[in-house]
Amino acid sequence: MGSYSLGDFKNPERATDWVKFKLTSICKEPVGLVARFTFGKATDADPDAKQLFKMLGSAPTHVGLEIANEGKRTIEPGKPYETNALATGQDFNFFVRLRETRYSVGGGAFTRPVDVTVEFL
């Protein structure tokens, strides 16, 4: 995701810019199938902003990790997101950013792994 400063949160959304990431499909015959993505578990939610992932360790204070679909709609921890399946080699596009959970972001460094489960239905 890169490095950020406290000034990156000084905007109406109180968040950093979105960073795009992709998950590439390996699904031989996706016609009529749905891809169900689940990012993390409900217990990964930030206590002050349930739609965000809480930070771990000596992370910045009052900051959560936000994951969104291609339309930049937030995907909450542990809640499934469904979309049409794609053929092998095609990409599902997602976005991630840091977002303030409550006033006064504090500095720090972080790593935040998020488990991803994908089911084709």
Phi and psi in degrees as GROMACS dihedral restraints (atoms count N, CA, C in turn):
[ dihedral_restraints ]
;  ai    aj    ak    al  type     phi  dphi    fc
    3     4     5     6     1    98.0    20    10
    4     5     6     7     1  -169.9    20    10
    6     7     8     9     1  -103.8    20    10
    7     8     9    10     1   147.7    20    10
    9    10    11    12     1  -135.4    20    10
   10    11    12    13     1   157.7    20    10
   12    13    14    15     1  -116.5    20    10
   13    14    15    16     1   167.0    20    10
   15    16    17    18     1   -59.5    20    10
   16    17    18    19     1   -30.2    20    10
   18    19    20    21     1   -63.4    20    10
   19    20    21    22     1   -22.7    20    10
   21    22    23    24     1   -67.3    20    10
   22    23    24    25     1   -14.5    20    10
   24    25    26    27     1   -96.9    20    10
   25    26    27    28     1    -0.6    20    10
   27    28    29    30     1   -88.6    20    10
   28    29    30    31     1    72.3    20    10
   30    31    32    33     1  -150.8    20    10
   31    32    33    34     1   167.4    20    10
   33    34    35    36     1   -57.1    20    10
   34    35    36    37     1   -31.1    20    10
   36    37    38    39     1   -84.9    20    10
   37    38    39    40     1   -10.5    20    10
   39    40    41    42     1    53.3    20    10
   40    41    42    43     1    48.0    20    10
   42    43    44    45     1  -149.2    20    10
   43    44    45    46     1   159.7    20    10
   45    46    47    48     1   -78.4    20    10
   46    47    48    49     1   172.9    20    10
   48    49    50    51     1   -67.2    20    10
   49    50    51    52     1   152.4    20    10
   51    52    53    54     1   -69.5    20    10
   52    53    54    55     1   143.6    20    10
   54    55    56    57     1  -118.8    20    10
   55    56    57    58     1   126.0    20    10
   57    58    59    60     1   -81.2    20    10
   58    59    60    61     1   140.5    20    10
   60    61    62    63     1  -139.9    20    10
   61    62    63    64     1   161.0    20    10
   63    64    65    66     1  -133.3    20    10
   64    65    66    67     1   152.4    20    10
   66    67    68    69     1  -121.2    20    10
   67    68    69    70     1   124.7    20    10
   69    70    71    72     1   -91.8    20    10
   70    71    72    73     1   132.9    20    10
   72    73    74    75     1   -76.8    20    10
   73    74    75    76     1   143.1    20    10
   75    76    77    78     1  -131.0    20    10
   76    77    78    79     1    82.6    20    10
   78    79    80    81     1  -139.1    20    10
   79    80    81    82     1   110.3    20    10
   81    82    83    84     1   -63.2    20    10
   82    83    84    85     1   -44.7    20    10
   84    85    86    87     1  -131.5    20    10
   85    86    87    88     1    82.4    20    10
   87    88    89    90     1   -80.6    20    10
   88    89    90    91     1    -5.6    20    10
   90    91    92    93     1   -56.5    20    10
   91    92    93    94     1   122.2    20    10
   93    94    95    96     1    81.2    20    10
   94    95    96    97     1    -3.2    20    10
   96    97    98    99     1   -89.9    20    10
   97    98    99   100     1   156.8    20    10
   99   100   101   102     1  -116.3    20    10
  100   101   102   103     1   138.8    20    10
  102   103   104   105     1   -99.8    20    10
  103   104   105   106     1   123.1    20    10
  105   106   107   108     1  -109.6    20    10
  106   107   108   109     1   115.5    20    10
  108   109   110   111     1  -102.4    20    10
  109   110   111   112     1   134.7    20    10
  111   112   113   114     1  -128.2    20    10
  112   113   114   115     1   118.2    20    10
  114   115   116   117     1   -97.4    20    10
  115   116   117   118     1   114.4    20    10
  117   118   119   120     1    66.0    20    10
  118   119   120   121     1  -159.9    20    10
  120   121   122   123     1  -126.9    20    10
  121   122   123   124     1   164.5    20    10
  123   124   125   126     1   -57.9    20    10
  124   125   126   127     1   -31.0    20    10
  126   127   128   129     1   -70.5    20    10
  127   128   129   130     1    -9.1    20    10
  129   130   131   132     1   -82.1    20    10
  130   131   132   133     1    -7.5    20    10
  132   133   134   135     1   -68.4    20    10
  133   134   135   136     1   145.5    20    10
  135   136   137   138     1   -70.7    20    10
  136   137   138   139     1   135.9    20    10
  138   139   140   141     1   -64.3    20    10
  139   140   141   142     1   -24.2    20    10
  141   142   143   144     1   -95.4    20    10
  142   143   144   145     1   -15.1    20    10
  144   145   146   147     1  -150.7    20    10
  145   146   147   148     1    90.1    20    10
  147   148   149   150     1   -60.5    20    10
  148   149   150   151     1   -18.9    20    10
  150   151   152   153     1   -82.4    20    10
  151   152   153   154     1    -5.9    20    10
  153   154   155   156     1  -112.0    20    10
  154   155   156   157     1   158.7    20    10
  156   157   158   159     1   -86.7    20    10
  157   158   159   160     1   132.3    20    10
  159   160   161   162     1   -69.9    20    10
  160   161   162   163     1   150.4    20    10
  162   163   164   165     1   -83.0    20    10
  163   164   165   166     1   157.7    20    10
  165   166   167   168     1  -119.2    20    10
  166   167   168   169     1   155.4    20    10
  168   169   170   171     1    68.4    20    10
  169   170   171   172     1  -140.6    20    10
  171   172   173   174     1   -90.5    20    10
  172   173   174   175     1    46.4    20    10
  174   175   176   177     1   -74.5    20    10
  175   176   177   178     1   167.0    20    10
  177   178   179   180     1   -57.1    20    10
  178   179   180   181     1   144.8    20    10
  180   181   182   183     1   -83.7    20    10
  181   182   183   184     1   148.0    20    10
  183   184   185   186     1    61.3    20    10
  184   185   186   187     1    34.9    20    10
  186   187   188   189     1  -132.1    20    10
  187   188   189   190     1   138.5    20    10
  189   190   191   192     1  -128.0    20    10
  190   191   192   193     1   164.2    20    10
  192   193   194   195     1   -97.1    20    10
  193   194   195   196     1   127.5    20    10
  195   196   197   198     1  -111.2    20    10
  196   197   198   199     1   128.9    20    10
  198   199   200   201     1  -113.3    20    10
  199   200   201   202     1   139.2    20    10
  201   202   203   204     1  -137.4    20    10
  202   203   204   205     1   159.3    20    10
  204   205   206   207     1   -80.0    20    10
  205   206   207   208     1  -174.2    20    10
  207   208   209   210     1   -60.8    20    10
  208   209   210   211     1   -29.0    20    10
  210   211   212   213     1   -85.5    20    10
  211   212   213   214     1     8.2    20    10
  213   214   215   216     1    60.6    20    10
  214   215   216   217     1    37.6    20    10
  216   217   218   219     1   -97.4    20    10
  217   218   219   220     1   130.1    20    10
  219   220   221   222     1   -60.9    20    10
  220   221   222   223     1   136.4    20    10
  222   223   224   225     1  -107.7    20    10
  223   224   225   226     1   114.9    20    10
  225   226   227   228     1   -75.3    20    10
  226   227   228   229     1   150.0    20    10
  228   229   230   231     1   -56.2    20    10
  229   230   231   232     1   128.9    20    10
  231   232   233   234     1    78.5    20    10
  232   233   234   235     1    -3.3    20    10
  234   235   236   237     1  -101.0    20    10
  235   236   237   238     1   126.0    20    10
  237   238   239   240     1   -63.9    20    10
  238   239   240   241     1   144.5    20    10
  240   241   242   243     1  -121.9    20    10
  241   242   243   244     1   126.2    20    10
  243   244   245   246     1  -113.7    20    10
  244   245   246   247     1   143.5    20    10
  246   247   248   249     1  -151.4    20    10
  247   248   249   250     1   166.2    20    10
  249   250   251   252     1   -63.1    20    10
  250   251   252   253     1   139.6    20    10
  252   253   254   255     1   -68.0    20    10
  253   254   255   256     1   152.6    20    10
  255   256   257   258     1  -116.5    20    10
  256   257   258   259     1   154.9    20    10
  258   259   260   261     1   -71.4    20    10
  259   260   261   262     1   161.5    20    10
  261   262   263   264     1   -51.7    20    10
  262   263   264   265     1   133.4    20    10
  264   265   266   267     1    92.1    20    10
  265   266   267   268     1   -13.7    20    10
  267   268   269   270     1   -87.2    20    10
  268   269   270   271     1   156.6    20    10
  270   271   272   273     1  -109.1    20    10
  271   272   273   274     1   135.1    20    10
  273   274   275   276     1   -89.2    20    10
  274   275   276   277     1   122.8    20    10
  276   277   278   279     1   -97.9    20    10
  277   278   279   280     1   135.1    20    10
  279   280   281   282     1  -134.0    20    10
  280   281   282   283     1   169.9    20    10
  282   283   284   285     1  -134.2    20    10
  283   284   285   286     1   154.1    20    10
  285   286   287   288     1  -142.1    20    10
  286   287   288   289     1   149.0    20    10
  288   289   290   291     1  -160.5    20    10
  289   290   291   292     1   170.4    20    10
  291   292   293   294     1   -97.7    20    10
  292   293   294   295     1   143.1    20    10
  294   295   296   297     1  -140.6    20    10
  295   296   297   298     1   141.5    20    10
  297   298   299   300     1   -65.7    20    10
  298   299   300   301     1   133.2    20    10
  300   301   302   303     1   -94.7    20    10
  301   302   303   304     1   -29.3    20    10
  303   304   305   306     1  -160.1    20    10
  304   305   306   307     1   169.7    20    10
  306   307   308   309     1   -57.1    20    10
  307   308   309   310     1   143.3    20    10
  309   310   311   312     1    79.2    20    10
  310   311   312   313     1    78.4    20    10
  312   313   314   315     1   -64.7    20    10
  313   314   315   316     1   136.1    20    10
  315   316   317   318     1  -110.7    20    10
  316   317   318   319     1   156.4    20    10
  318   319   320   321     1   -75.9    20    10
  319   320   321   322     1   167.7    20    10
  321   322   323   324     1   156.1    20    10
  322   323   324   325     1   173.9    20    10
  324   325   326   327     1  -114.6    20    10
  325   326   327   328     1   153.7    20    10
  327   328   329   330     1  -150.5    20    10
  328   329   330   331     1   156.7    20    10
  330   331   332   333     1  -130.8    20    10
  331   332   333   334     1   140.8    20    10
  333   334   335   336     1  -141.1    20    10
  334   335   336   337     1    89.9    20    10
  336   337   338   339     1   -70.3    20    10
  337   338   339   340     1   146.5    20    10
  339   340   341   342     1  -134.3    20    10
  340   341   342   343     1   120.8    20    10
  342   343   344   345     1   -73.1    20    10
  343   344   345   346     1   139.8    20    10
  345   346   347   348     1  -123.7    20    10
  346   347   348   349     1   128.0    20    10
  348   349   350   351     1  -112.7    20    10
  349   350   351   352     1   133.0    20    10
  351   352   353   354     1  -125.8    20    10
  352   353   354   355     1   128.0    20    10
  354   355   356   357     1  -121.4    20    10
  355   356   357   358     1   139.8    20    10
  357   358   359   360     1  -105.7    20    10
  358   359   360   361     1   119.8    20    10
